[in-house]
């Protein structure tokens, strides 16, 4: 046997820096050196900048250095914890899942795990970045079945100094937008549409910065052109180490009359983070050409002629006070005993007051305060709510805190897991409410609203046509003004059939079938046997059997039934005084009870909280917020029963399906 000399082979490992690592993060890591701690894990928290201006981007890179001897014993990938940053908007990025890089210091090897995120400070002054940490487990022995001991290593905290926007050159209408390479676009710049049609216009902001918090541009729409805000779409990506994205605001436009509408160029002021000065952007002007309504509306069957205005039938019955009905009910006993009978009064239970400590009560109060600050707040989600609050004058940190607490409250009320700590969440909501009450200034919005159902048939801006009667306006084709005038008449005299019937004719000619259906239904319930009303109601058939059940029309009106019941009751009461007429009196009283029961039942069915959908594909959402998934979608004119009312939302039922609907999507009776 021949022995060969021993040979020592040394392999020098090369630093590993995967291509997936962000370029900006790689540049930061190049300046770092592993610590000289051969037997310890060290965590470094490295901000890309220590002093910034409000709106600047700051990258927070967390690096956990593991000596190779320790890292080789780890069986699972370590998990990062934190850092917690107060007063900043954060974007968490997906980093390398395993070892991000390896370095040699002397004769020792280190493996590094990396996590990074981007933050945008929301307040001036000193922003404290909390400790970042990493958790890992090491087996106690070399056995595969050995228990593992968990270790947590934390970094030091960091401070970032945030300077405010400069006062020099700040425009008067500055709303707090900041970014770099911003571009403002309005698409399309021209539109052709017909009166009554709807078209979509989008205003988009594209560039670098905190995209989610860019305020909405102010668009001054001309009179006669109605704009309905739509969804706000935000797309964010990290490119070459910078956060860039696009925020798009959509609007649905409807022209009231034919003509050319010119929208002045949209102007948007922001603070340029590259040039360090204020800049104003201007989009191209928008021109809308609205032609007279044509197309499918011309092919529609014309409604019956207008109805001549008359006096309400038996309208006095609905004005009879309850005490008079009670006295009438006691008439037979009064006549038989020739005395006064004191009827026992039923005590009404005092309404239960919700416990202010309950989450449900706090949610209602929270929604109410948000609605006073920001119209339409219940269907604004996440960034949209925070943006709207800042536009209403609420400080940015508080606005973001309000949005976060509102999401937690929704999860507690409608999520599967409920609230993890109801007491803590309740205290946080109450603290936010106190802060909002302190932030709110100016005149309070009036919470009063009319309870007449005609208001639900009016357009957002109702004006009276004073120069001509609504009948003449209808014949001349001025349908918008005619609708306003007929609606005003119905508001003054809601028991006149002609007002509702004529209003339905106008809505039908304008293409608003759901509103026409509701107006004609009101007319049918006032005069169920009118030939004109029957013909008109047939033009807009109900979509399903459930709607027919909810919108049932009694063949005899409740007023007619109650008037007949009152007459028969009085007749039977008088005949009771004569012994030989008592069998007839008994029959009259029985008939009166039957008629009264019918009238009361009809009134009870008419009094149900019922509404119809105003547009097709109306979603029944599983929770009362705009982004909630829809369990079902309803056709235009579908009837639903309202089971619960919240500020900005209705819980409705259609058949066996229940869901949440916004008030603007319904027309309530």
C-alpha positions in Angstrom: 0.0 0.0 0.0 1.3 3.4 -1.0 0.3 6.4 1.1 -0.3 9.8 -0.8 0.4 13.0 1.0 -2.6 14.9 2.4 -4.0 17.8 0.3 -5.9 20.8 1.9 -8.5 22.4 -0.4 -9.9 25.8 0.5 -13.0 27.1 -1.4 -13.5 30.9 -1.1 -17.2 31.6 -1.3 -18.4 34.5 -3.4 -20.8 37.2 -2.1 -24.3 36.4 -3.2 -26.5 39.2 -4.3 -29.5 38.0 -6.1 -30.8 39.9 -9.1 -34.2 40.2 -7.5 -33.0 42.6 -4.9 -34.2 46.1 -5.5 -31.4 48.4 -6.9 -32.0 51.1 -4.3 -31.8 48.5 -1.5 -28.7 47.0 -3.1 -26.9 50.4 -3.0 -27.7 50.7 0.7 -26.4 47.2 1.4 -23.2 47.9 -0.3 -22.3 50.4 2.3 -23.0 48.0 5.2 -20.5 45.7 6.8 -21.3 42.6 8.9 -20.7 43.0 12.6 -17.7 41.3 14.1 -19.7 39.1 16.4 -18.9 35.5 15.6 -21.5 34.0 17.9 -24.4 36.5 17.7 -27.1 37.5 15.4 -27.3 41.2 14.8 -30.1 43.2 13.2 -29.5 46.6 11.5 -32.3 49.1 10.7 -31.1 51.4 7.9 -33.2 54.4 6.7 -32.3 55.7 3.2 -32.5 59.3 4.5 -32.4 60.8 7.9 -33.8 64.3 7.0 -36.6 64.7 4.4 -39.3 67.1 3.4 -43.0 66.1 3.9 -44.0 63.8 1.1 -40.4 62.4 0.4 -39.9 58.7 0.1 -37.9 56.9 2.8 -36.8 53.3 2.4 -36.4 51.3 5.6 -34.1 48.4 5.1 -33.9 45.7 7.9 -30.8 43.4 7.6 -30.4 40.4 9.9 -26.8 39.1 9.9 -26.4 35.5 10.8 -23.0 33.9 11.3 -22.8 30.9 9.0 -22.5 28.5 12.0 -25.8 29.7 13.4 -27.6 30.0 10.1 -26.7 26.4 9.2 -28.6 25.1 12.3 -31.8 26.9 11.5 -34.5 24.6 10.1 -37.1 27.3 9.2 -36.8 30.7 7.5 -36.5 33.5 10.1 -39.5 35.8 10.4 -39.1 39.6 10.5 -41.1 41.7 13.0 -41.7 45.4 12.5 -40.6 48.1 12.4 -43.5 50.2 13.6 -43.6 53.7 12.2 -46.1 56.2 13.6 -47.2 59.1 11.4 -46.2 57.6 8.1 -47.8 55.8 5.2 -46.1 52.5 4.5 -45.7 50.3 1.4 -44.4 46.8 2.2 -42.4 45.2 -0.6 -41.8 41.5 -1.3 -38.1 40.8 -0.5 -36.0 37.7 -1.0 -37.5 34.6 0.7 -34.2 33.2 1.9 -30.7 34.5 2.2 -30.4 37.8 0.4 -26.6 38.0 0.4 -23.4 36.5 2.0 -20.3 38.3 3.1 -16.9 37.3 4.4 -15.2 39.2 7.2 -11.8 37.9 7.8 -12.1 34.1 8.1 -15.8 34.2 9.0 -18.9 34.0 6.8 -22.1 35.9 7.4 -25.5 35.3 5.7 -28.0 38.2 5.6 -31.8 38.1 5.5 -33.3 41.4 4.1 -36.7 43.1 4.5 -37.5 46.5 3.1 -40.4 48.9 2.9 -41.1 52.4 1.8 -42.7 55.0 4.1 -43.9 58.5 3.4 -44.0 60.7 6.5 -47.4 62.4 7.1 -46.4 64.9 9.7 -43.6 67.3 10.2 -41.1 67.1 13.0 -39.4 64.0 14.3 -40.8 60.7 13.2 -39.7 57.8 15.3 -39.1 54.4 13.6 -39.6 51.6 16.1 -37.3 48.7 16.6 -37.2 46.0 13.9 -36.6 42.4 14.9 -36.2 38.9 13.6 -37.4 35.7 15.2 -35.7 32.3 14.6 -35.6 29.0 16.4 -32.6 26.8 17.1 -32.8 23.1 18.1 -31.4 22.3 21.5 -29.7 19.1 20.3 -28.6 17.8 16.9 -31.5 15.3 17.0 -34.1 15.7 14.3 -36.8 15.4 17.0 -35.2 17.9 19.3 -37.2 20.8 20.8 -36.4 24.2 19.4 -35.7 27.4 21.4 -37.1 30.6 20.0 -34.9 33.6 19.8 -35.8 37.3 19.0 -33.2 39.8 18.1 -34.1 43.5 17.7 -32.4 46.5 16.2 -32.0 50.0 17.5 -34.8 52.5 16.8 -34.2 55.4 14.3 -35.3 59.0 14.0 -36.3 60.8 10.8 -36.5 64.6 10.7 -39.4 65.8 8.5 -39.4 69.4 7.3 -42.7 71.1 6.2 -43.4 72.4 2.8 -41.8 75.8 2.2 -44.0 78.9 2.6 -42.3 80.7 -0.3 -44.3 80.3 -3.5 -47.1 78.2 -2.0 -50.3 78.7 -4.1 -53.6 79.6 -2.3 -55.4 76.5 -3.4 -52.6 74.1 -2.4 -54.1 70.8 -1.1 -51.0 69.0 0.1 -50.1 67.0 -3.0 -46.5 66.1 -3.4 -44.6 64.1 -6.0 -42.2 63.9 -8.9 -42.7 63.8 -12.6 -46.4 64.2 -12.2 -48.7 64.2 -15.2 -52.3 65.2 -15.3 -54.6 63.7 -18.0 -58.3 64.1 -18.8 -59.7 61.4 -21.1 -61.4 61.8 -23.5 -61.2 65.5 -24.3 -64.3 65.5 -26.4 -67.6 63.7 -26.0 -70.8 63.3 -28.1 -73.9 62.1 -26.3 -77.6 62.3 -26.3 -79.7 63.9 -23.6 -80.5 61.3 -21.0 -77.5 59.2 -21.9 -74.4 58.8 -19.6 -70.8 59.0 -20.5 -67.6 58.4 -18.5 -64.7 60.9 -18.1 -61.5 60.0 -16.3 -59.0 62.3 -14.7 -55.7 60.6 -13.9 -52.6 61.6 -12.0 -49.4 59.7 -12.9 -45.9 60.0 -11.4 -43.7 59.3 -8.4 -44.7 59.7 -4.8 -47.3 58.7 -2.3 -49.9 57.8 -5.0 -52.6 56.7 -2.6 -52.9 60.0 -0.8 -52.9 62.4 -3.8 -55.9 64.6 -3.4 -58.7 64.7 -6.0 -58.4 67.4 -8.6 -61.2 70.0 -8.6 -63.3 69.9 -11.7 -65.7 72.8 -12.3 -68.6 71.3 -14.2 -70.9 73.7 -16.0 -74.6 74.2 -15.2 -76.8 71.7 -17.0 -74.1 68.9 -16.9 -74.5 66.6 -13.9 -71.4 64.7 -12.8 -71.6 61.6 -10.5 -68.2 60.5 -9.0 -67.3 56.9 -9.7 -64.6 54.6 -8.4 -61.1 55.8 -7.6 -58.5 53.4 -9.0 -55.0 53.3 -7.6 -52.1 51.3 -9.0 -48.7 51.4 -7.4 -45.4 49.8 -8.4 -41.7 50.1 -7.4 -39.5 51.0 -10.3 -35.7 51.5 -10.0 -36.1 52.0 -6.3 -38.8 54.6 -6.5 -42.6 54.2 -5.8 -44.6 55.2 -8.9 -48.1 54.8 -9.8 -51.4 56.2 -11.2 -54.5 57.4 -9.5 -57.6 57.7 -11.6 -60.8 59.5 -10.7 -63.9 58.6 -12.9 -67.0 60.6 -13.3 -70.4 59.7 -15.0 -71.7 62.7 -16.9 -75.4 63.3 -17.8 -76.6 66.3 -19.8 -79.9 67.8 -18.8 -80.6 69.5 -22.2 -79.1 69.6 -25.7 -76.2 71.9 -26.3 -72.4 72.3 -26.0 -70.9 72.2 -22.6 -67.3 73.3 -22.1 -65.4 72.3 -19.0 -62.6 74.6 -18.1 -59.1 73.0 -17.9 -58.5 71.2 -14.7 -55.6 72.8 -12.7 -53.7 70.8 -10.1 -51.1 72.3 -7.9 -48.4 70.1 -6.2 -45.0 70.4 -4.5 -42.3 69.0 -6.9 -40.0 66.8 -4.8 -37.3 66.9 -7.5 -37.2 70.7 -8.2 -38.2 71.6 -4.6 -40.7 74.1 -5.7 -44.5 74.4 -6.3 -45.8 73.5 -9.7 -49.2 73.7 -11.3 -50.4 71.2 -13.9 -53.2 71.9 -16.4 -55.1 69.3 -18.3 -56.7 69.8 -21.7 -60.2 71.4 -21.7 -63.2 69.1 -22.1 -66.0 69.7 -24.6 -69.3 67.8 -24.4 -71.8 68.0 -27.3 -75.2 66.8 -26.2 -77.8 66.1 -28.9 -81.5 65.9 -28.4 -82.6 62.5 -27.1 -83.0 59.9 -29.9 -82.8 56.2 -30.3 -84.7 53.7 -28.3 -86.8 56.4 -26.5 -88.5 57.3 -29.9 -89.6 53.6 -30.3 -91.2 53.4 -26.9 -95.0 53.2 -26.6 -96.4 56.6 -25.7 -98.1 56.8 -22.3 -101.8 57.6 -22.1 -102.7 61.3 -22.0 -102.4 63.4 -18.9 -105.1 63.2 -16.3 -107.1 66.3 -15.3 -106.5 67.4 -11.8 -109.3 66.7 -9.4 -110.1 66.5 -5.7 -108.7 63.6 -3.7 -111.3 60.9 -3.1 -112.1 60.3 0.6 -109.0 62.1 1.5 -110.6 63.1 4.8 -110.4 59.5 6.0 -106.7 59.6 6.3 -106.9 62.8 8.3 -109.3 61.4 11.0 -107.4 61.3 14.3 -107.0 58.0 16.2 -109.1 59.4 19.1 -112.1 59.8 16.7 -111.7 56.1 15.5 -111.6 55.0 19.2 -114.8 57.0 20.0 -116.5 55.5 17.0 -115.5 52.0 18.1 -117.1 52.6 21.5 -120.3 53.9 20.0 -122.4 50.7 20.4 -121.5 50.4 24.1 -122.1 54.1 24.6 -125.5 53.8 23.1 -126.5 50.6 24.9 -125.3 51.7 28.4 -126.1 55.5 27.8 -122.9 56.1 29.8 -119.3 56.9 29.1 -116.9 54.0 29.0 -113.3 54.8 29.8 -111.2 52.8 27.4 -108.0 51.5 28.9 -105.0 53.1 27.1 -102.2 51.0 26.2 -98.9 52.3 27.5 -96.3 52.6 24.8 -93.0 51.3 25.8 -90.3 53.9 25.8 -87.9 53.4 22.9 -84.9 51.4 23.9 -81.8 53.5 23.8 -78.8 51.8 22.5 -76.0 51.4 25.0 -73.4 53.9 23.9 -70.7 51.4 24.9 -71.8 48.8 22.4 -69.8 48.5 19.1 -73.0 48.7 17.1 -74.0 52.0 18.7 -70.5 53.4 18.3 -70.6 52.3 14.6 -73.8 54.3 14.0 -72.3 57.3 15.8 -69.1 56.9 13.9 -70.9 56.8 10.6 -73.0 59.9 11.5 -69.9 62.0 12.4 -68.1 60.9 9.2 -71.2 61.8 7.1 -71.2 65.3 8.6 -67.6 65.8 7.7 -67.5 64.0 4.3 -70.7 63.5 2.3 -70.8 60.0 1.0 -68.3 58.8 3.6 -70.0 55.4 4.3 -69.2 54.1 0.8 -65.6 55.5 0.7 -63.0 52.8 1.5 -59.5 52.9 2.8 -57.5 55.6 0.9 -60.6 57.2 -0.4 -61.9 58.0 3.1 -58.6 59.3 4.2 -58.3 61.5 1.1 -61.8 62.9 1.6 -61.1 63.7 5.3 -57.9 65.5 4.5 -59.8 67.5 1.8 -62.4 68.4 4.5 -59.7 69.9 6.7 -58.7 67.0 8.9 -55.0 66.6 9.6 -53.4 63.8 7.7 -52.4 61.6 10.6 -55.9 61.8 12.1 -57.4 61.1 8.7 -55.4 57.9 8.3 -56.0 56.9 11.9 -59.8 57.3 11.3 -59.6 55.2 8.1 -57.7 52.4 10.0 -60.1 52.4 13.0 -63.2 52.3 10.6 -61.8 49.2 8.9 -61.1 47.6 12.3 -64.7 48.4 13.4 -66.1 46.9 10.2 -64.1 43.7 10.8 -65.4 43.5 14.3 -69.0 43.9 13.3 -69.1 42.0 10.0 -66.0 39.8 9.9 -66.1 36.2 10.9 -63.7 36.5 13.8 -65.3 39.6 15.4 -63.3 41.9 17.6 -60.2 40.5 19.2 -60.4 43.0 22.0 -63.8 44.8 22.0 -62.9 47.0 25.0 -59.7 48.3 23.4 -61.5 48.8 20.1 -64.4 50.6 21.8 -61.9 53.0 23.6 -60.1 53.7 20.4 -63.3 54.5 18.5 -64.4 56.9 21.3 -61.0 58.6 21.2 -61.3 59.0 17.4 -64.8 60.4 17.8 -63.6 63.0 20.3 -60.8 63.9 17.9 -63.2 64.3 15.0 -65.5 66.5 17.1 -62.5 68.7 17.9 -61.5 68.8 14.2 -64.9 69.7 12.9 -65.5 73.4 12.4 -68.0 75.6 10.6 -71.7 75.2 10.4 -73.2 71.8 11.0 -75.1 70.1 8.4 -78.8 70.0 9.1 -79.9 66.4 9.8 -83.5 67.2 9.1 -85.2 65.7 6.1 -88.7 65.6 4.8 -90.6 62.4 5.3 -92.8 62.8 2.2 -92.2 60.0 -0.3 -92.4 62.5 -3.1 -88.9 63.7 -2.3 -87.6 60.3 -3.3 -89.0 61.0 -6.8 -87.3 64.3 -7.2 -84.0 65.0 -8.8 -81.1 66.3 -6.8 -81.9 69.9 -7.6 -85.7 70.6 -7.7 -86.9 73.9 -9.1 -90.3 75.1 -10.0 -91.4 76.0 -13.5 -93.1 79.3 -12.8 -93.4 80.7 -16.3 -95.8 77.9 -17.6 -98.0 75.2 -16.3 -96.5 71.7 -16.2 -99.1 70.5 -18.7 -97.8 73.1 -21.2 -94.2 72.2 -20.4 -95.0 68.5 -21.0 -96.6 69.2 -24.4 -93.6 71.4 -25.4 -91.1 68.7 -24.6 -89.6 70.4 -21.6 -89.7 67.2 -19.6 -87.3 68.2 -16.9 -89.2 71.3 -15.9 -92.5 69.5 -16.2 -91.2 66.7 -13.8 -90.2 69.3 -11.3 -93.6 71.1 -11.4 -95.6 67.9 -11.1 -93.4 66.7 -8.3 -94.0 70.0 -6.5 -97.7 69.6 -6.9 -97.5 66.0 -5.5 -95.6 67.4 -2.5 -98.3 69.9 -1.7 -101.3 67.5 -2.3 -100.0 63.9 -2.0 -103.6 62.4 -2.0 -104.4 63.7 -5.6 -104.1 60.8 -8.1 -103.5 63.1 -11.1 -100.3 64.5 -9.7 -98.7 61.1 -9.3 -100.1 59.8 -12.6 -98.8 62.8 -14.6 -95.4 62.7 -12.8 -95.1 59.0 -13.9 -95.9 60.0 -17.5 -93.0 62.5 -17.5 -90.6 60.0 -16.0 -91.6 57.4 -18.5 -91.0 59.7 -21.5 -87.6 60.6 -20.0 -86.7 56.9 -19.8 -86.7 56.6 -16.0 -88.8 53.5 -15.8 -88.2 52.8 -12.2 -89.4 56.3 -11.2 -92.4 56.1 -13.5 -93.3 52.7 -12.0 -93.2 54.2 -8.5 -95.3 57.2 -9.4 -97.9 55.2 -11.2 -98.0 52.8 -8.2 -98.8 55.7 -6.0 -101.6 56.7 -8.4 -102.9 53.2 -8.6 -103.1 52.9 -4.8 -105.2 56.1 -4.7 -107.5 55.1 -7.6 -107.1 51.4 -8.3 -109.9 51.2 -10.8 -108.9 54.1 -13.0 -108.5 53.0 -16.7 -105.8 55.5 -17.4 -103.7 54.3 -14.4 -104.2 50.7 -15.4 -103.0 51.4 -19.0 -100.0 53.3 -17.8 -99.0 50.7 -15.3 -99.0 48.1 -18.0 -96.2 49.9 -19.8 -93.7 49.1 -17.0 -94.3 45.5 -15.9 -92.8 44.4 -12.6 -89.8 42.2 -13.0 -90.7 39.3 -10.8 -93.4 37.8 -8.5 -91.7 39.0 -5.3 -92.0 42.6 -6.6 -95.6 42.1 -7.4 -96.3 40.8 -3.9 -94.5 43.8 -2.3 -96.1 46.4 -4.6 -99.6 44.9 -4.3 -102.5 47.3 -5.1 -105.7 46.7 -3.3 -108.9 46.6 -5.5 -110.6 48.8 -2.9 -108.6 51.6 -1.3 -108.1 51.5 2.5 -109.9 54.9 2.7 -112.9 53.4 0.9 -112.9 50.3 3.1 -112.6 52.4 6.3 -115.3 54.8 5.3 -117.6 51.9 4.5 -116.7 50.3 7.9 -117.4 53.5 9.7 -120.8 53.9 8.0 -121.8 50.3 8.7 -120.6 50.6 12.3 -122.7 53.7 12.9 -125.7 52.1 11.3 -125.4 48.9 13.3 -124.9 50.9 16.5 -128.1 52.9 15.9 -130.1 49.7 15.0 -129.0 48.1 18.3 -131.3 50.5 20.1 -134.3 48.8 18.5 -134.9 45.3 19.6 -136.5 44.0 16.3 -133.7 45.4 14.2 -130.9 43.8 16.2 -130.3 40.9 13.8 -129.7 43.4 11.0 -127.6 45.5 13.4 -125.5 42.5 14.1 -125.0 41.8 10.4 -124.0 45.5 9.8 -121.5 45.3 12.7 -120.0 42.1 11.4 -119.7 43.7 7.9 -118.2 46.8 9.4 -115.6 44.6 11.2 -114.8 42.8 8.0 -114.4 46.1 6.0 -112.4 47.6 8.8 -110.1 44.6 9.0 -109.6 44.7 5.2 -108.8 48.4 5.3 -106.4 48.0 8.3 -104.7 45.1 6.6 -104.3 47.1 3.4 -102.9 50.1 5.3 -100.5 47.8 7.1 -99.3 46.4 3.7 -99.0 49.8 2.2 -97.0 50.9 5.3 -94.3 48.4 4.8 -90.9 49.9 4.2 -90.5 49.1 0.5 -88.3 50.5 -2.2 -87.5 49.8 -5.9 -84.1 49.7 -7.5 -83.2 52.7 -9.8 -80.7 51.0 -12.0 -80.0 47.6 -13.5 -77.5 45.2 -11.8 -77.9 46.8 -8.4 -75.7 44.8 -6.0 -76.9 43.3 -2.7 -73.7 43.6 -0.7 -72.8 41.3 2.1 -71.6 44.2 4.3 -72.3 48.0 4.4 -69.3 49.3 2.5 -68.7 49.9 -1.1 -66.0 47.2 -1.8 -68.0 44.4 -0.2 -68.8 41.4 -2.5 -72.4 41.2 -3.9 -74.4 38.1 -3.2 -76.9 39.0 -5.9 -77.7 41.7 -8.4 -81.2 43.1 -9.1 -82.8 44.4 -12.2 -84.1 48.0 -12.5 -87.5 48.4 -10.9 -87.2 45.4 -8.6 -89.0 45.8 -5.3 -87.2 45.1 -2.0 -88.3 45.2 1.6 -86.2 47.5 3.9 -85.3 45.6 7.1 -82.8 47.9 8.7 -81.6 51.5 8.2 -78.0 52.7 8.8 -76.6 56.1 7.9 -75.8 55.8 4.3 -77.1 52.2 3.9 -80.2 50.0 3.8 -80.4 46.3 4.7 -83.0 45.0 2.2 -84.5 41.6 1.4 -85.7 40.3 -1.9 -87.1 36.8 -1.7 -84.7 34.8 0.4 -81.7 37.1 -0.2 -80.6 39.9 2.1 -78.0 42.5 1.4 -76.9 46.1 1.9 -77.8 48.8 -0.6 -76.9 52.5 -0.8 -79.8 55.0 -0.6 -78.9 56.5 -4.0 -79.5 53.1 -5.6 -83.1 52.9 -4.3 -86.3 54.9 -4.5 -88.2 54.4 -1.2 -92.0 54.6 -0.7 
